[in-house]
Amino acid sequence: MNSMFRPFGSLTSQPWFSPPQWKRRLVLWAGAVAVGLATTVFIKGCIWAYDTFSRVFAYGSWWPLVITPCVMAALAYLTAGKLRATRGSGIPQAIASLHIEDEKFRFDMLSLRVAAGKMALTFAALLGGASVGREGPTVHVGASLMYSIGRRFGFSEPTAAGRFVLAGSAAGLAAAFNAPLAGVVFAIEEMAGAYEDRMSGAIMTSVIIGGIITLGLLGNYSYFGTVQAQLTIKQGWAAVLLCGVLCGMAGGLFSRIILLGGSILSRIAALRARWPVLFAFGCGLALALLGIASGNNVYGTGYEQARAILQHGAHPPSEAFGALKFVANVVSYWSGIPGGLFSPALAVGAGFGRDIAHLVPGAPVATVALLGMAGYLTGVTQSPLTATVITMEMTANQAMVIPILAVCLIARAASALFCKKPVYHAFSEQLVAEYEAKRKAAKAEASNDDPPAAITQHA
């Protein structure tokens, strides 16, 4: 009799009913709500910032020659000190925080100050016309918010804190693209590098809650709208092969360039390290000149240009849009200012895909542009599953899933010809190496300060 009712008397001993487990779930859900709200504010702020910059053209196309270099130099100055962790896309900072279980390092990378600075400085970058995206910073902000909330409620143990970082990163990407599946795949493929069964529920719940918040505030939408794209078998093999190889190689080349590897590029890195503000000013000036050459078409995220190509096969003012946007992304990232790679990479891929469409007679321009976008994004990130799911979800097109997946797999192999390691992981390894070097230096300094044992005994 007693054994029959024992399970009902020990419900709290079961994982689902355990109070600590429920505390963790409630904190995760609260964090996901915060990520969704922050993402909504971030999206609206970024749109406002770039729209404000675009109004400058009404007063003359030469104004960016003044505004863009000054803004980028100011951002380089502001991020040289305590806000250094806000530089770049933010995804490497989140990845490094998963690998280094040191609380001080995580706090330096993911504090609320860093999250607020990331949002404000990305606004400023777009207000100055920088060719950067908002999705990488959203991942950084999501990881920071979730980590800070978890830490506030007692989840500071390294493994538990890492799970909050992972869930926040996934929720941030999903909310930024309105692509919940992409958030889950991104967490598995890019952030964690492996699938952890115990985290599956937390990741998916965080993604769902964050998505619900943005849906409620921004409405149900596809990032690029519904794209009607299809290929015949005859057209398909040529378009898939060309987009996979060419766009994948271009993405790998881009990653190699921004990593500043090799003898020539290392000299550029040395110049940036020696004169960071002046170097950023020069990058801003180069970007403004590219803007003039492209008909003011390479500033910002590139969202409008990519959408026009995908929806209508439209031609931006410059026929060389893909190549010019490629260089604009390089100089913007070289400057070291806050800003992501996703949206600008999608724009470059759409531009390259539009150019490749001329090599595939009879193929719809928008369809090949979609394949080019997926291929170039894969080439940059070397995350084919994430690129496939993002491309499908943000265009509401499931009919192209097989060609897109094929392009992404080919692009992954082609990208490795130029860049052996995924760019986000390469940047995160640089952060880890800097941390290890500082830790060893501090340890050596501490040991030098200690008096020798023999002297101590004599004293």
N, C-alpha and C positions, 0 to 999 in steps of 0.2 A: 504494500500500500504506500509506504513512505517513498519507496523507489519510484513508484508511478508518478508521484507529484514532485519529485526532486528537481526535474528540469525547470518547473515553473517557479521554484523557490530560488533558483540560481541563475536567473536571466542576466543579472548584472555581470556574471562571470563570462558571458558570451561576448565575442568581439562586437557584435552589432549593438548590444545594449550597454556596453561598457561606458561609464561616464567620461573617462579620458578620451575615448574614441569620439563620443558625441561632441565634446569640447573642440576637438580638432576639426570635425566636420563643420561645426557652426562658425569657427574662425575662418576656415577656408571659404565658406559661402559668403561670409561678410567681406572677406578680401576680394572675392570675385565680383561682388557688387561694386566695391570701390574701384576695381580695375575697369569695369564697364562704364562707370560714371566718368572716371578720369579720361578714358579713351574718347568718350563723346565730346568732352570739353576740348581735348587735344585735337580731334579731327576738325571741329568747328574753328578752333583757333588757327590751325594751319591753313585752312581755306581762306579765312579772313586775312591772314598775313600775306599770302601770295596775291590775293585779289587787290590788296592795298598797294603792293609793289607794282602790279600790272597797270594801275592807274597812272603811274609815273610816265608811261609811254605817251600819254596824251600831251605832255609838256615837252616832249622831245626824246628821241631814241638814244640820245647821248647821255642822259642822266645816269643810267647804270654805270657808266665809266667813273662816276663819282661815288655813287651810293654803294655799289657792290664791293669794291676793294676796301672801303672804309668799314663797312659792316663786318666783312670777313676778318679784317685785321683786329677789330675790336673783340670779336669772338675768340680769336687766337689768344689775345691778351687775357681775357676773362677766364679762359680754360687752362691757363698756364699754372695756376696754383691749386686752391682747394677744390675747384670744380673740374679738375683734370679728368675725373672719371666720367664726365659727361661727353667727352670727345667721341667722335665716330658714331657708329650705328647703335651701340649699346648691347648688341647681342654677344660680342666677345666678352664683355664684362659679366654678363649673366652666366655664360658658359664657364668662365674662369671661377666664378663664385661657387659653381657646382663642384668643381674639382678641388678647390682649396677650402678646407673646413676650418679656417682660422676666422674667429668672430670679428677681429679688427679688420681684416681684409674684406670680409663680406660687408661690414658696415661702411667701409670706405667706398665700396663699389655700389652699394644698394641702399644707402640711407634715404630718408625722406627729402633731405636737402638735395641730394643728387637727383632724385625723381623730379622735384620742382625745378631744379636748374636745367635738367634735360628738356622739359617741356618749354620753359621760357626761352632758352637759347635756341631751340629748334624753331620756335616762332620767329625769333630774330633772324635766323639764317634764311628762312623763307621770305621774311620781310625785306631782306637784302637781295633776294633773287638767286640764292645759292641753289645749285642743282642737287638737292638732297630729298630724301623721302621721310615719311613719318612712321612707317611700319616698324623698322628696327628700333627707333626710340620708344615706340609703344611697347615693344617687348621688354625693353629696359625698365620703363616706368611700371609695367605690370609686375615684373619680378621684384622691383624695389618696394612697391606697395604691399605685395603679398608677404614678402620677407619681413618688412617692418611691422605689419599687423601681427604676424605670427610671433615675432620676437616680443612684441608688447604683451601678448597673452601667454608668455611662458614657453614658447616653442623655439628655444634658442639652442637646444641640443643639435649638434652638427647635422646629423642625418635628417632630423625633423625639419630643420631650417632649409636644407637642400630641397626637400619635397615642396615646401612653400615657394621657393624660387622657381622650380620647374613648373608648378601649376600656374603661377603668375605669368610666366613667359608664354605658356600656351594660351592662356586667356587673353593676353595682350594681343597676340598675333591674330587670334580668331576674331576678336572684336574689331581690330583695325581693318581687316578685309571682309568682315561679315562672312567668314568662312570657318565654321566650327570644325569640320573634318580636317582642314589644313592645320588648325591649331593643335589637334591631337597628334597628327603625323609629324608636325614640326618638333613637338616635344620629344617624340620618340627618335626621330632620325637625326635632327640637328643638335638639340640641346643635350639630351641624355646619352645618345649614342647606343642605347640599349633599352629594351622594354622591361619595366619592372611591374609585375602583376599587382603588387600592393598599391601602386600609384595610379593604376588605370582609372579607378573610380574617381579619385580626387581630381585628376586632370580633366576627365570628361565633364564632371559636375562643374568645375570652375569655368570651363569653356562654355557650357550651356548657360550658366548664370550670367557670365559676362556678355554673351551674345544676346540674351533676353533684354538686358539693360539697354544695349545699343539699338536693338530692334525697337524697343518701346520709345526711345527718344529720337531716333533717326528714321524709323520705318523699315519695312522689309525691302531690301534692294540688293542688286548684284553690283559688284564694284564697278564693272565696265558695262553694266546693262546686259540684256540678253543678246548674245552674238549668234546669228544664224550662220553656221559654217559647216561645210561638208566637202568631201573629196571623193572623186571616183578612184577606182583601183589603179587606173593608168596614171592619173595625176599624183596619186598618193605616194607611191614609192619614191618618185623623184623629189617631191616636196619634203617628205620626211627625211630623206637622206641628206639633201642640201641644207635644210634648217638644222638638223642634228649636228652635222659636221662643222658647217661654217659658223653658226651661232654659238655652238659649244666651244669652238676654238677661240672665238672673239671673247666670250665670257672668261675663259681661262687666261687669255692675254690680259684682260682688264684686272683680274685678281692678281696676276703676277706684277703688274705695274703698280697697283696701289700698295702692295706689300713691300715695295721698294727693295727687292732682292737683286743681287747681281752687282757688278762693279760700277756700272754707270748709274743705276738707280740708287745705289748706296751713297753716291755723292749728293744726290738730291736730298736724301734723308739727313745727311750731315749739314747741308745748308739750312734745312728746316729746323734742326736741333739748335743751330747756332743763332739764327735770326728768325724765330717763329712768327713774330708779328709782321715783319717786313716780307717774309716768305708768303704769308697768308694774303697780304696786300697784293703781291704780285699774282697770286692765284686768282684773286678777285678781278684784277685788271684783265687777265687772260680770259676769264669767264665772260666779262663784259664785251670783249672783242669778239668772242664766239657768238654772243648774243646778237651783235650787229650783223655778223656774217650770216646768221640763220634767220634774220628777220624777227629778232626777239623771241625765238622759239625754243631755246634750250634752258631757260630759267625754270626754277621750281621742280616739282615732282615729275613733270612730263605727262601727267594724267590726261589732260585735255587732248594732247596730240595723239596719245595711244588710243584713247577712246574713239577719236575721229577716224583713225585708221581701221580699227576693228569694226566699227559700226557702219562706215560708209566707204572704206577703202580710200579715204581722203588723202590728199597730198598736202603736207605742210608747206609753208612758203619755200623752204629749202629742200631741194631734192636729196641733199646729203644730210638729212636730219639725223639718221641713225649714227653716222660717223661723228657729226658735230656734238650730239648729245653724249656720245661715248667719251669724247675728250672733256666735255663739260663736267661729267661725273668724275673723271680722273682728277682734274684740278680742284674740284670742290672737296673731294676726299683727302687729297694731298694737304690741303690747308689745315686739316686737323679739327675742323669745326664740328659741332654736333649735327647729326643728320644720318639718315639711313640709305640703304642701297636698293631696296626692293622696288619701289615705284620708278625711280630713274632707270633701273635695269629693265623693267617691263617696257618702258618707253623706247629704250634703245633696241630691244628685241623686236618690238613692233615695227620700228623703222627699218631694221635689217630685213625682217620678214617681207615687208612691202617691196624692198629692192630685189629680194630673191624671187618674188612672184613673177618678175619679168623673165626669169629663166625657166619657168614652168608654164608653157603656153596653155591658155584655157583655164588655169586654176584661179579661183576667186582670190583677189588681193587680200581681203579680210581673213580668209582661211589660212593662207600662208603666213600672214602677219601673226596670227594666233600661234601657229607652230613656231615661228621665229621667237616670239615672246617667251614661250615655254623653254625653248632650247637655250636662249641666252641666259635666262634666269638660272637654269640648271648649270650652265657653264660657269656662272659667277659663284653660286653657292655650293655646287657639286652635291645637291640634295634632290635627286630625281623624283622621289615620291612626293616630297613637299611641293616641288614645282608643278607636278602633274595635278595634284589636288587643288592647289591655289588657282591654277589656270582654269580648271573645270568649274570651280565654285564661283569665281568672280566673273565668269561669262555665262553662267547658267546653261552650259552646253555639255551634255553627257554623250552626244553622238560622236564627239571627236576624241573620246577617252583613249582608244587604242592608238591612233596616230600620235596623240600628245605623249603618251607613255613611251612609245617607240622613239620619238624625237628626244625625250629627256634621257633615256638610257644611252642613246648614241652620243648626245651632248656631254654626258658625264665622262665617257671615255675620251672624247675629243678634248675636253677641257684639261684633262690630266697631262696632255702633251705639253702644256705651258705652265700649269700650276699643279704640282703633285699633291698638295694638301688643300682641303677646303678652306676658303679664305677666313671664315669666322673662327675656325679652330686654330688657324695659324696666328691670328691676332690674339686669341685667348692664350695661346702658348707664350706669346711675348709678355703678356701680363703676368703669367705664372712665373716666367723666367725673371722678370723684374722683382717679383715678390721674393723669390728664392735668393736672389742676389742681395737684397736688402736684409733678409733674415740672416744670411751668413755673415754679412758685414757687421750687423748688430751683435751677433754671437762672438765674432772675433774681437770686437771692441770691448765687450764685456769681459772676455777672458784676459785681455791685455790690462784691464783695470784691476784685476784680482792680483794681490801680491803673491809672489812665489811661496810655495809651501815651506821651504827651508827658512825663509826670512820670517814668516809668520811664527814658526815654532821657536825661533831664536828670540823673537820679541816676547 
